[in-house]
Amino acid sequence: MSRILKHQLPELKELIVKEIKDPRRKKSCTYPIESIVLSVVAMYLLRSGSRNSFNNDGRDTKWDNNFKQLFGVKMPHMDTVDQVMERLDETLMEKLKVQLIRVLLSKRVFHKFKRQGKFIISIDGTGVFKFSELPYENCPHKTSKHAKLTYHQPVVEAKLVGSNGMSLSVCTEFVINEDGKTKQDCEYNATLRLMDKLKKSFSRLPIAIVLDGLYAKQPIMQKITDNGWDFHIVWKDKTLMGLQDEIGVFRKQGKVITKHRTDVINQKTRVEYCYEYLSKPLKHKNIDLYYLGVTETTINLIGDNKTEEKVSSWKFMSSLVPDDESIRMLIESARLRWKIENEGFNVQKNHGFALHHKMNRTNHMAIKNYYQALQIAHLLDQLITLCKNTSVHLYGTIIKFWQYVCSELRILESLEINTNPIKINLRY
C-alpha cells in the first residue's frame, strides 16, 4: 500500500501544501494543513464511518504511531479537523483532486483504458444527504403529496471510468439554489455548469462523455460538441420518438446494418452478440446522431442438451460514425456509463465509505470539503486495490483488506514500511 502511493503520488504532501491555503493563523497551529487533509482522507480510506470512530482509534498509542509511519503525518483530533473544514475554501479540495488526476494522467496510468484515443468520462447525479430541517441557506427542498417539506443535497459527478472497474471523480458540481428561495436548481442545470468546469480543468484532454437517457437533450449535446468532445447517450424507449420511428423505417428498408459475434466463456456457457447500427446520421435539431444497438444472449447448457437463455439489449445514440470495425468498441464505451453508478456511487454509499453519513450537519463549506476528501480517498483506494500485481485479492474482499490494515495499525508495535527506492511496474 505504502509503496503504491509513494510510486504513483510521491509528492502528495507537497501538493497539499501547494494547492490548499490554510485558513488559520500559522502561529496558533499545532497541526499543519497536510496533517488535517491527510487525516480526513484517511478516515474515509480506512472505512472508519464517522469522526467519533476515527477519534477512538486515534486514542490508542500503537495506532497513533503506526498512522504517522504509514501516512507521514501525526493524526489530529477530528474536532480540530472539522473546525478547519468549516473555514477552508470549498474550491481548494477540488483543485487538489484535479491536480492528483493530472499527475496520474502525466504518468499515463489511465492511457490503457482510452477508447478510440479518448478517455471515457461518465456524468450522472445522485442524492447525498437528506434533512428534516433547513441545514444551511440555499439547500434544495421537496414537498411531498402530504405537504411534508424535506431538504436534500444532490450532486452531479463526472467520473473517469475504465473497463477494470475504475471510477475516479474528476469534477463535481453541487445542486444548490443560487437565488436562495424561489428558483429550484436541478441536475440538468448543474450538468451544464459541470461541463464548463470540466473543460476549464482539462481543456486539452480528449474526452468521450457517456450519459443516461435523461440527458438526451439538444443543449447538452450542443455543449459537448462545442467543447470538442464526443458523446454516447443511452437511448430509452420513450426518448426522441420521432427519430425512433425513423429508425423503424430504415429497418424495414434493410438499411440497419447488423453484425454478429460469439464469445465462448467455458464448456457450458457462451455469449452471442448481435450489433446493429446506422451509418447514416439522424438529425436532432442541429445535432447529428448515429444509432447503435446490441442484443446480448447468454446461453447456458444445463444438462440433457437443455439450454437456458438470458437476453439483454441496449440502444445508444452517439456522435461518432459507426462501421463494422468500430461498432464493438463504440458499444463497449457506451456501456461504461453504468460504472459511475455501480463502481462509483454504490461503492461510496454501501461499501464502507459512508457517503450518506453527515460528518457535518450545518456548514455547507464543510459538507463540500468532506465530500471532496471522500473522492480523493476513493481515488487512492482504487490505485491500491485495482493494481494487478498486489496481494489485495488474497483477502477475499476489498473491505476485508482494509479491515486487515486497520488491525495492523491497532496491534503492531511498529509498522515495517519499505523505504527502499526500488522501481516497480504497476499494472491496472
C-alpha positions in Angstrom: 0.0 0.0 0.0 2.7 2.5 1.0 4.9 1.6 -2.0 2.0 2.1 -4.4 1.1 5.5 -3.0 4.7 6.6 -3.0 5.2 5.4 -6.5 2.1 7.0 -8.0 1.9 10.1 -5.9 5.3 10.7 -4.3 4.7 14.4 -3.7 1.3 14.1 -2.2 2.1 16.2 0.9 3.8 18.8 -1.2 0.7 19.0 -3.5 -1.5 19.6 -0.5 0.7 22.4 0.8 0.8 23.9 -2.7 -2.9 23.7 -3.5 -4.6 24.3 -0.2 -4.2 27.6 1.7 -4.5 27.2 5.4 -7.3 29.5 6.7 -5.8 29.5 10.2 -3.1 31.7 11.7 0.2 29.9 11.4 1.4 30.8 14.9 -1.6 29.1 16.5 -1.5 25.9 14.5 -0.4 22.7 16.2 -1.1 20.5 13.2 -0.1 21.7 9.6 -2.6 21.7 6.8 -1.2 18.4 5.3 -2.0 16.6 8.6 -5.6 17.9 8.5 -6.2 16.9 4.9 -4.5 13.5 5.0 -6.3 12.6 8.3 -9.8 13.3 6.8 -8.8 11.4 3.7 -7.5 8.5 5.8 -10.8 8.5 7.8 -12.6 7.6 4.6 -9.9 5.4 3.2 -9.8 3.2 6.3 -13.6 2.9 6.4 -14.0 4.4 9.9 -17.6 5.5 9.2 -17.6 8.6 11.4 -15.4 11.2 13.1 -16.1 9.7 16.5 -15.0 6.2 15.5 -11.8 7.5 13.9 -11.1 9.5 17.1 -11.5 6.4 19.2 -8.9 4.6 17.1 -6.5 7.6 17.4 -6.5 7.4 21.2 -4.5 4.2 21.0 -0.8 4.8 21.2 0.1 2.0 18.7 -2.5 3.3 16.2 -1.1 6.8 16.6 2.5 5.8 16.0 1.7 3.4 13.1 -0.6 6.1 11.5 2.3 8.5 11.5 4.6 5.9 9.9 2.0 5.0 7.2 0.8 8.5 6.2 3.8 10.6 7.3 1.7 12.9 9.5 0.5 13.0 13.1 -3.2 12.4 13.5 -5.1 15.4 15.0 -8.4 15.2 16.9 -11.2 15.2 14.4 -12.9 18.1 16.1 -9.9 20.1 15.1 -10.3 18.8 11.5 -13.9 19.7 11.5 -13.1 23.3 12.5 -10.7 23.6 9.6 -13.2 22.0 7.2 -15.8 24.7 8.1 -13.3 27.5 7.3 -11.5 26.0 4.3 -12.3 27.4 0.9 -14.6 24.9 -0.7 -12.9 25.1 -4.1 -9.4 24.2 -2.8 -10.1 20.5 -2.1 -11.5 20.1 -5.6 -8.4 21.8 -7.0 -6.3 19.3 -5.1 -8.3 16.4 -6.6 -7.9 17.8 -10.1 -4.2 18.1 -9.6 -3.9 14.5 -8.4 -5.7 13.4 -11.6 -3.4 15.5 -13.7 -0.3 13.9 -12.1 -1.7 10.4 -12.8 -2.5 11.4 -16.4 1.0 12.6 -16.9 2.3 9.2 -15.7 0.0 7.6 -18.3 -1.7 5.5 -15.6 -5.1 5.6 -17.4 -4.0 5.5 -21.0 -4.6 1.8 -21.3 -8.4 2.5 -20.8 -8.7 5.0 -23.7 -11.2 4.1 -26.4 -10.5 5.2 -29.9 -8.0 7.7 -28.5 -10.4 9.2 -25.9 -10.8 9.0 -22.2 -14.3 7.9 -21.2 -16.0 10.2 -18.6 -19.4 9.3 -17.3 -21.6 12.1 -15.9 -24.6 11.4 -13.6 -26.2 12.8 -10.4 -27.0 11.2 -7.1 -28.5 12.2 -3.7 -26.0 12.7 -0.9 -27.9 13.9 2.2 -31.5 14.4 3.4 -32.5 16.8 6.2 -35.8 17.3 8.0 -35.0 20.9 8.8 -33.1 23.6 6.8 -29.4 22.8 7.3 -28.0 25.8 5.5 -29.1 28.6 3.2 -30.0 27.7 -0.4 -30.4 24.0 0.3 -32.8 22.4 -2.3 -36.1 21.1 -1.0 -39.1 18.9 -1.9 -42.7 18.9 -0.7 -44.4 15.6 -0.7 -48.1 15.0 -1.6 -48.8 15.1 2.1 -47.3 18.6 2.3 -44.2 17.4 4.2 -41.2 19.6 3.5 -37.8 17.9 3.3 -34.4 19.2 2.3 -31.9 17.3 0.3 -28.5 17.7 -1.2 -27.9 16.2 -4.7 -24.6 16.3 -6.5 -23.6 15.8 -10.2 -20.4 14.0 -10.8 -18.0 13.5 -13.7 -16.0 10.3 -13.3 -13.2 8.9 -15.4 -14.3 5.2 -16.0 -12.5 2.2 -17.2 -13.2 -1.4 -18.1 -11.3 -2.7 -15.0 -13.9 -1.1 -12.7 -12.2 2.2 -12.3 -14.5 5.2 -11.5 -12.5 8.3 -10.5 -14.0 11.6 -9.7 -12.6 14.3 -11.9 -15.1 17.1 -11.4 -18.0 17.8 -9.1 -21.0 20.2 -9.1 -23.4 20.6 -6.2 -27.1 21.2 -6.9 -27.8 24.4 -5.0 -30.5 27.1 -5.1 -28.5 30.1 -6.2 -31.2 32.7 -5.6 -31.9 31.2 -2.2 -35.7 30.8 -2.1 -37.8 31.0 -5.3 -36.0 29.1 -8.1 -35.0 25.5 -7.5 -31.8 24.2 -9.1 -31.7 20.9 -10.9 -29.3 18.2 -12.1 -29.8 19.4 -15.7 -28.5 23.0 -15.0 -25.8 21.6 -12.7 -24.6 19.3 -15.5 -24.2 22.3 -17.9 -22.1 24.1 -15.2 -20.2 20.9 -14.6 -19.2 20.7 -18.2 -17.8 24.2 -18.1 -15.7 23.3 -15.1 -14.5 20.1 -16.8 -13.4 22.0 -19.9 -11.6 24.5 -17.8 -9.8 21.9 -15.7 -8.9 19.5 -18.6 -9.0 21.8 -21.7 -6.8 19.6 -23.9 -7.9 16.2 -22.7 -9.5 14.0 -25.5 -12.9 13.0 -24.0 -15.9 11.0 -24.8 -18.9 11.7 -22.5 -21.3 8.8 -21.6 -24.7 9.8 -20.2 -28.0 8.4 -19.1 -31.1 8.9 -21.3 -32.3 11.7 -19.1 -29.6 13.9 -20.6 -30.6 13.3 -24.3 -31.4 16.9 -24.9 -30.1 19.3 -27.5 -28.4 21.8 -25.2 -26.4 19.0 -23.5 -25.3 17.6 -26.9 -24.5 21.1 -28.1 -22.4 21.8 -25.1 -20.4 18.6 -25.6 -19.9 19.3 -29.3 -18.8 22.9 -28.6 -16.2 21.7 -26.2 -14.7 19.4 -28.8 -15.8 16.2 -27.2 -17.8 13.1 -28.4 -20.8 11.5 -26.6 -22.6 8.2 -26.2 -26.1 8.5 -24.6 -28.5 5.7 -23.5 -31.5 5.7 -25.9 -34.5 5.0 -23.8 -37.8 3.7 -25.2 -39.7 6.9 -24.9 -36.9 9.3 -25.9 -36.8 11.1 -29.2 -39.7 9.1 -30.6 -39.6 10.8 -34.0 -36.1 9.5 -34.6 -37.0 6.0 -33.3 -39.8 5.9 -35.9 -37.3 6.9 -38.5 -35.0 4.0 -37.4 -38.0 1.7 -37.8 -38.5 2.9 -41.3 -34.8 2.3 -42.1 -35.0 -1.2 -40.6 -37.9 -2.1 -42.9 -35.8 -0.8 -45.8 -32.9 -3.0 -44.8 -30.6 0.0 -44.1 -29.9 -1.0 -40.4 -26.6 -2.9 -40.6 -26.1 -5.9 -38.3 -23.0 -7.8 -37.2 -22.8 -11.0 -35.1 -20.1 -12.2 -32.7 -19.9 -15.2 -30.3 -17.7 -15.5 -27.2 -17.2 -18.9 -25.7 -16.8 -18.5 -21.9 -16.4 -22.2 -20.9 -17.7 -25.6 -21.9 -21.2 -24.8 -20.8 -21.6 -21.1 -21.4 -21.3 -18.9 -24.5 -22.4 -15.3 -25.2 -23.8 -14.2 -28.6 -23.8 -10.6 -29.6 -25.9 -9.0 -32.3 -24.8 -5.5 -33.1 -26.8 -3.1 -35.2 -26.2 0.4 -36.4 -27.0 3.1 -38.9 -24.1 4.6 -40.9 -26.4 7.5 -41.9 -26.7 10.3 -39.4 -30.1 11.2 -37.8 -30.8 14.9 -37.3 -31.9 16.1 -33.8 -32.3 19.8 -34.4 -28.8 20.8 -35.5 -27.0 17.7 -34.0 -26.0 14.7 -36.0 -26.7 11.4 -34.2 -25.8 7.8 -35.0 -27.9 4.9 -33.8 -26.1 2.0 -32.1 -27.7 -1.1 -30.6 -26.7 -4.5 -29.2 -28.6 -7.6 -28.1 -26.6 -9.9 -25.8 -27.8 -13.5 -25.4 -26.1 -15.6 -22.7 -26.7 -19.4 -23.3 -26.0 -21.9 -20.5 -26.0 -25.6 -21.1 -27.9 -27.2 -18.1 -27.7 -30.9 -19.0 -29.5 -33.3 -21.3 -29.0 -30.9 -24.2 -31.2 -28.4 -22.5 -30.2 -24.7 -22.6 -31.1 -21.6 -20.6 -31.0 -18.2 -22.3 -30.8 -14.8 -20.9 -31.4 -11.9 -23.3 -30.5 -8.3 -22.7 -30.5 -5.4 -25.1 -29.3 -1.8 -25.1 -29.6 1.2 -27.5 -27.5 4.3 -27.7 -27.1 7.5 -29.7 -23.6 8.6 -30.5 -21.7 11.4 -32.1 -19.2 9.0 -33.6 -19.7 7.3 -37.0 -20.0 3.5 -36.6 -18.8 0.9 -39.0 -18.1 -2.9 -38.9 -14.7 -2.3 -37.4 -15.6 0.2 -34.7 -19.2 -0.9 -33.6 -17.9 -3.3 -30.9 -15.6 -0.6 -29.4 -18.4 2.0 -29.5 -20.8 -0.2 -27.7 -18.3 -1.1 -25.0 -17.5 2.6 -24.5 -21.2 3.4 -24.2 -21.9 0.6 -21.7 -19.2 2.1 -19.4 -21.9 4.6 -18.5 -23.1 2.3 -15.7 -19.7 2.3 -14.0 -20.4 5.6 -12.3 -23.5 4.1 -10.6 -22.1 0.6 -9.7 -18.3 1.2 -9.0 -18.9 4.9 -8.2 -22.0 5.8 -6.2 -22.9 2.3 -5.0 -19.4 1.6 -3.6 -19.3 5.0 -1.8 -22.7 4.5 -0.3 -22.7 0.8 0.6 -19.1 -0.4 0.8 -17.7 1.4 3.8 -17.1 5.0 2.6 -20.3 6.2 4.4 -21.2 8.7 1.7 -24.6 9.3 3.4 -23.1 9.9 6.8 -23.2 13.6 7.7 -19.7 14.5 9.0 -21.0 18.0 9.5 -24.7 18.9 9.5 -24.9 22.7 9.3 -22.0 24.1 7.4 -22.2 23.9 3.7 -18.5 24.5 3.1 -17.6 21.7 5.5 -20.0 19.3 3.7 -18.4 20.1 0.4 -14.9 19.6 1.8 -15.7 16.3 3.4 -17.3 15.2 0.1 -14.1 16.1 -1.9 -12.0 14.3 0.7 -14.1 11.2 0.2 -13.5 11.4 -3.6 -9.7 11.7 -3.0 -9.9 8.7 -0.6 -11.8 6.6 -3.3 -9.1 7.6 -5.8 -6.3 6.3 -3.5 -8.4 3.2 -2.7 -8.6 2.3 -6.4 -4.9 2.9 -7.1 -4.2 0.3 -4.4 -7.0 -2.3 -4.9 -7.2 -2.3 -8.7 -3.5 -2.8 -9.1 -2.9 -6.3 -10.6 0.5 -7.0 -9.1 -0.5 -6.7 -5.4 -1.8 -9.1 -2.8 -5.2 -7.4 -2.2 -7.1 -10.3 -3.9 -5.7 -12.7 -1.2 -8.0 -11.1 1.4 -11.2 -12.1 -0.4 -12.9 -8.7 -0.5 -11.7 -5.1 -0.5 -13.4 -4.3 2.8 -11.6 -7.3 4.4 -8.3 -5.9 3.1 -8.9 -2.5 4.8 -10.0 -4.3 8.0 -6.7 -6.1 8.0 -4.8 -2.8 7.5 -6.7 -1.3 10.5 -5.9 -4.4 12.6 -2.2 -3.9 11.8 -2.4 -0.3 12.9 -4.0 -1.3 16.2 -1.9 -4.4 17.0 1.7 -3.9 15.7 4.2 -2.1 17.9 5.7 -0.6 14.7 4.8 -0.9 11.0 7.5 -2.1 8.7 7.5 0.4 5.8 9.7 -0.5 2.9 11.6 2.7 2.1 14.0 1.2 -0.5 13.8 3.1 -3.8 13.1 0.0 -5.9 11.4 0.6 -9.2 8.1 -1.2 -9.5 5.9 -1.6 -12.6 2.3 -1.3 -11.5 -0.4 -2.7 -13.8 -4.1 -1.9 -13.8 
